[in-house]
Amino acid sequence: MVYRLSPYTSISAWLVKEYVYCPMIPWIITHYNIVEQPTTSMEDGANLDIDYKEETIKELGLPYDTIAYEKEILLPDNIFLKIDAILRKHNEYTIVEIKRYRRKGYSDQKAQVKTYAYLLTKHGKPVHNVVLVQDKKIVYKRRIEEIDLETIKKTIEQLQKIINNDKPPKIKPTRKCWSCWYRKICPIH
Ligand code: SF4
């Protein structure tokens, strides 16, 4: 059976982020049609208002001629992106993902911003720099040439395989499981 995803769960940078955190999560989301209910701190982080984003860009001193906040982009195959800020300086575009809180491990957030770069590049929209910000500090910044887009492509392909498979991925429990919201319905528990 091939699962037809709603626009909310079509391949998106958000779903890639969840996949990188744990490959089981996108399977649960798409097969059980359930998504983690945001906690207060998650809501605070996810629903940053434009004032906070403007303040962040200003404090970081990132250069731009024009800027678009919360830019919504619909790509072919129903791929929907919402990017916190897109800065244009001369003919270069920088995409910025803004998180409120600092985190020790954030490979999932890096995957999110790199997925933006991959999907936009793939669909002919130029990206020259990607920036990830946590608590008003830049924690990751790369030129597009420094990003391994092939790895992101493979990650998206693996994600697609998982969500189109009737059976959950074969993975082992990790320390993340103890605090995971999906634990009660996770097939490996
Ligand atoms: S309980 Fe563990 S394996 Fe299951 S979704 Fe959560 S982190 Fe992944």
Residues whose N, C-alpha, C, O or C-beta is under 5 A from the ligand:
A	BS01	SF4	C22 M24 I25 K176 C177 C180 Y182 R183 C186
